[in-house]
Amino acid sequence: MRSPFLILPVLLTLITACHNGGTADTEPVTQTRVRIDNSATLDMDIYVLSGNNQTSRIGFAPASRVTTLPLPNAVTSGSPYIRFQARPVRGSGEAVTSETFGVIKAGDELTWKVPAQ
């Protein structure tokens, strides 16, 4: 009868030999993002308001947390500026709109702080 201690090194060698050694993601980061610092005590739905009068919901920002959300290329391309809007999820409180962010490039990360409510 063979010892399990002899089989284990053989199995580990086979697994290592079959692994291609590549990394899962070697592409550079080109996704444009917004970092939402929600200082409010309310959970917020986050919308992007583009310069060409498009409004799109881009995600959810929990109360008193920092959340990073991707910005769809369709929203950011062709628009000279964008703004963000935080709308309370439960209806209490008021919607807040950000300052204007100028033209952005792929891979940029914007930061907006939602004021306390």
C-alpha positions in Angstrom: 0.0 0.0 0.0 1.3 3.4 -1.0 1.7 6.2 1.6 -0.5 9.2 1.1 2.6 11.3 1.8 4.1 10.1 -1.5 1.0 10.8 -3.6 0.5 14.4 -2.4 3.9 15.7 -3.8 3.1 14.1 -7.2 -0.4 15.7 -7.3 1.1 19.1 -6.4 3.7 18.8 -9.1 1.0 17.9 -11.7 -1.2 20.9 -10.7 1.7 23.3 -10.9 2.8 21.9 -14.3 -0.7 22.4 -15.7 -1.0 26.0 -14.5 -0.2 28.5 -17.3 1.3 31.1 -15.0 -0.7 34.0 -16.6 -2.4 36.6 -14.6 -6.2 37.0 -14.6 -6.2 40.7 -15.6 -3.3 42.4 -17.3 -5.3 45.1 -19.1 -4.7 48.7 -17.9 -7.6 50.4 -16.0 -9.5 52.6 -18.5 -12.9 52.6 -16.8 -13.9 56.1 -15.7 -15.1 56.1 -12.1 -16.7 58.4 -9.5 -15.9 58.1 -5.8 -18.9 59.1 -3.8 -18.2 60.2 -0.2 -21.7 60.0 1.3 -21.6 62.1 4.4 -25.4 62.0 4.8 -27.1 59.7 7.3 -29.3 58.6 4.4 -28.7 55.9 1.8 -28.6 57.6 -1.7 -29.3 56.5 -5.3 -26.7 58.2 -7.4 -27.5 59.7 -10.8 -25.2 61.3 -13.5 -26.5 64.3 -15.3 -24.7 64.8 -18.6 -24.3 68.0 -20.5 -26.6 66.7 -23.3 -29.5 66.4 -20.9 -29.3 62.7 -20.2 -30.0 61.4 -16.6 -28.9 57.9 -15.7 -28.8 56.1 -12.4 -25.3 54.7 -11.9 -25.6 53.1 -8.5 -26.2 53.2 -4.7 -24.2 54.9 -2.0 -24.9 53.7 1.6 -25.1 56.3 4.3 -21.8 57.5 5.9 -19.7 55.5 3.4 -17.3 56.0 0.5 -18.4 54.1 -2.7 -16.7 53.9 -6.1 -19.0 53.5 -9.1 -18.1 53.0 -12.7 -19.3 55.6 -15.2 -20.7 54.2 -18.5 -18.8 55.4 -21.6 -22.2 56.3 -23.2 -22.7 58.8 -20.4 -19.3 60.5 -20.4 -18.5 60.5 -24.2 -19.5 63.5 -26.2 -20.6 65.5 -23.1 -18.7 68.7 -22.3 -19.5 68.3 -18.6 -21.3 66.2 -16.1 -22.9 66.6 -12.7 -24.0 64.1 -10.1 -27.2 63.9 -8.1 -27.8 62.0 -4.9 -31.5 61.2 -4.2 -32.5 59.7 -0.8 -33.7 56.1 -1.2 -36.6 56.3 1.3 -38.0 59.7 0.2 -37.1 61.6 3.3 -34.4 64.3 2.9 -33.7 66.2 -0.3 -31.9 65.5 -3.5 -28.4 67.1 -3.8 -26.7 68.0 -7.0 -22.9 68.3 -7.4 -20.8 71.0 -8.9 -20.0 70.7 -12.6 -17.2 68.4 -13.6 -15.5 69.4 -16.9 -14.5 67.1 -19.7 -13.1 63.8 -18.4 -11.0 61.2 -20.0 -11.2 57.4 -19.9 -9.6 56.1 -16.7 -10.2 59.3 -14.7 -11.6 59.1 -11.2 -13.7 61.9 -9.9 -14.6 62.5 -6.3 -17.8 64.1 -5.0 -18.7 64.5 -1.3 -22.4 64.4 -0.6 -23.1 66.9 2.2 -24.6 65.8 5.5 -28.3 65.9 5.9 
